[in-house]
Amino acid sequence: MKPWMIILIVITVVLAALVIALYFLGKKAQKKQKEQEEMLNANKQTVSMLIIDKKRMKLRDAGLPQLVLDQTPKLMRGSKMPIVKAKVGPQILSLICDDKIFDSVPVKKEVKAVVSGIYILSVKGLHGRQTEAVPEKKKSRFKRALELAQEKAGAKPLK
């Protein structure tokens, strides 16, 4: 056998092992996520709160309890999380918001939120109406330049 064939076989075996390892790690992570979702849904409750502020910030800067910081994996401590400061009853709390609903959380409005511990699962305006629509994403420079060029050429802009 030629040396390049041996190298090709070794690379193929390593890639196959990597794919198999990722498959099993993915299944394990999926199972863990499902268990966490069930736990969140079992402990959820509806609370009326006044949203004071919302930001994406690091956990150590968010003013969360020390117990939460200790239980957080080390890799997540440095990443920015969606944090909502809200007045629940007489207390002002820092809560972690779900990424999916963070953009639709209104600021300086009273809302009914479904909360599990310090985690906000969903938010509705009072009387069941949606208080703020999800804003459109910013267009990239390339798309803005493409639309500008199409407008100058007289063509219809793409969406």
Buried (B, 14 or more C-beta within 10 A) or exposed (E): EEEEEEEEEEEEEEEEEEEEEEEEEEEEEEEEEEEEEEEBEEEBEEBEBBBBEBEEBEBEEBEBEEEBEEEBEEEEEEEEBBBBBBEBEEEEBBBBBBEEBBBBBBEEBBBBBBBBEBBBBBBBBEEEEEBBEEEEEEEEEEEEEBBEEEEEEEEEEEE
